[in-house]
Amino acid sequence: MSRPTATSTTDRTDIQPGPAASPKPKPAPKRINVAVNADTLAALENVCERENVSLTEAVRRLTGIGDVMYRAVKEDHAELLVRTETETKQILIL
């Protein structure tokens, strides 16, 4: 009686890489021009200074944070709370 032999996947030539083998390229960044008020500019400059990042990176970070908060409230109907050692405040997004 002969014993079955194991076939290594590295020896097979008929296996083709699937979609997971090749990641999709990221789309190129899109340049936009926006006018912001003094409060928005101050918020961006605050992030630039505190985090030592560029204005572009500050926009990315604050936009990302805003998107998470917006989706939580509008899509998940969540409450946003800011809790410190002494108090808890609810944040309202209209």
Summary of the structure (lengths in Angstrom):
residues: 94
radius of gyration: 25.1
end to end distance: 76.7
largest distance: 85.0
contacts: 130
relative contact order: 0.06
helix: 43%
strand: 9%
